[in-house]
Amino acid sequence: MLRALSLADRARGRAAASRDEDDRGDVPGWVMITVMTAIVTIALLAVFQEQVETAVRNAFESVTGAGK
């Protein structure tokens, strides 16, 4: 009986180890989303840099009152 339990425990341990090995090398989802967001942001800034600068400048001027 004790031998059967130890065999079952070993089989469970091997199954858990193989699941862990399957996950190795995968990129976590949050990393992929962060990288993709950075790429999209850089692409948009490259295309719309002047408009973004103007919008930010106008926003700061409206808050600080520098335009008056």
N, C-alpha and C positions, 0 to 999 in steps of 0.2 A: 504494500500500500504506500509506504513512504517513497519507494522508488518511482511509483507511478506519478506521485505528486511532483517530484523533482523533475521528471521528464516533461510534465505539463508546464511547469514553471520555466524550464529552459526553452520550450517551444514558444511560450508567450514572450520571453525575452528576445528571442531571435526575430519574432514578428515585429516587435516594437523597434528593434534596431534597424530592420529593413525599412520600416516606415520613415525613420529618421534619415536614413541614407537617401531615400527618394526625394526628400525636401532639400537636400544639399544642392547648391548651385542655382536655386530659384531666386529671382529678384522679388523682394516683398512688394506688395501692391502700393504701399505708401511711397516707396522709393520711385516706382515707375510714374506715379501721379505727380510727384514733385518735379522730376526731370521733365516730364511732358509739359507741365505748367510753365517751367522756366523757359523752355524752347518756344512756346507760344507767346510768352511775354516778350522775349527778345525779338521774335519775328514781327510782332505788332509794333514794337518801338522802332524797329528799323524802317518800317513803312510809314508810320504816323508820328515820327519824332517831333516834327514842328508843331503839329496840332496838340500833342500831349504837353509839350512845353508851354504853349499858349494857354491851355486849359489850367495847368497848375499855376502859372503866373497869375492868371485872372482870379483863381480861387484864393491865393495868398493875398492879393491886393484887396479883394472884397472883405477878407477877414481882418486884415490889419488897417484898412482904410488908407493905404498908401496911394491909391489912385485918386484921392480927393484933393 
